[in-house]
Amino acid sequence: MKRQFLIVLIFALSFAFVSGQRKIVNLPDIPGYVTIKCDFHMHSIYSDGDVWPTVRIDEALRDGLDAIAITDHLEYTPKKDYIPLDFNAAWKIGEGYAKERNLILVHATEITRKMPPGHFNALFINDASLIAKDSVWDAFEAAIKQGAFLQWNHPGWKSQEPDGIPKLYDIHKRMLKNGWIHGIEYFNDSEYYPLVFTFCKQNNIALMGNSDVHGIISEIYKSSEYKNRPMTLVFAKEKSHDSLKEAMFAGRTMVYFKDILVAKEEYAKPFFNQCISVGKPFFQNDKNRYFEVTNNSDVTFYLINGIANSPATITLAANSVTRVVVSKKVTSPLTYDVKNVLTGEKDNLKIELKY
């Protein structure tokens, strides 16, 4: 009996110390930077979310994330009659829990107003309660005084923009002139806003992609429908809180959702090149050469608009090797547009396959 009890005790202790495994998401680093997988927009029971703050951390680990922000609303707290009102509660509860699991938890809150200006997340703050101001401009100013990264959330959300098209109002233009908008959501939940790319490119600010999750995330992004939740990929000098912050203010980001990647070309091209490798021809006959392309990432790439005497389209499936057959008439590298890698509002990444 004692032996059986000891075995059960050892098993229980082993489980306690080994729990909290992180999923591996194969998204490469790019030269000079590490790729940090992030979600900077989610809610807990301390505003209108349905889960305890630590659940958001556990979900993030299961989804392979490296950094998150719990961005509970300042102005909308529907559970305040049942839960003590504390704008920093999610941070206080989650900070130590995240550190023990090697997850970066960014202190954050959401400034929630009608359009204009709409909803904004203040990331990398010190005290959310100091940002709870009657005037939205005063709220932004208080966030900026704390060194906040201000992210404009879902700018084309149909509850605020019925046509679904983001617009720059006078207050946004004033904020941009002041340097007070540092990023805009291209992806939010299951929506996306192509015009955001133009706004970000014109103002040299970061493209963002986040879940804005309120419920249980595995019930929203079911594996049968979605490969992954929306993510912001941040290219940082190292995996740390301060390096993450520096990279975001510098605009070194890419957004990833539904096998779609969106980034400035200076980040999209090296990312693609790190995902794939092209082998030398392994066989040839009188007409054709045969070679293989290896894709070591979780992203399937769809190559289109191939040159004459080459495949018009190639699908490079995630984590696989694809055989390519090319006519010997082709003497130059194969050029393609990558259908699901966007480098502008209407632009696709252009790449070469050198074999």
Protein Blocks (a to p, Z undefined) as FASTA:
>chain_A
ZZmmmmmmmmmmmmmmmgoiacdddddddehiacddddfbdcdfklmbfbdfklmmmmmm
mnopabdcddddfklcfklmmgccdfklmmmmmmmmmmmnopacdddddddddddebjad
dehiablklmmcfblklmmmmmmmnopacddehklbfklmmnopacddfklmmmmmnopa
fbdcfbgcjbccfklmmmmmmnopaddddekiabdfklmmgfklpmbdcddddddfbdcf
klmmmmmmnopacddeehiacddfklmmmmmmmmpccdddfbdcfkbccdddddfbfbdc
ddehiaehiafbdcddehiaddddddfklmbdcddddfklcfbfkbccdddddZZ
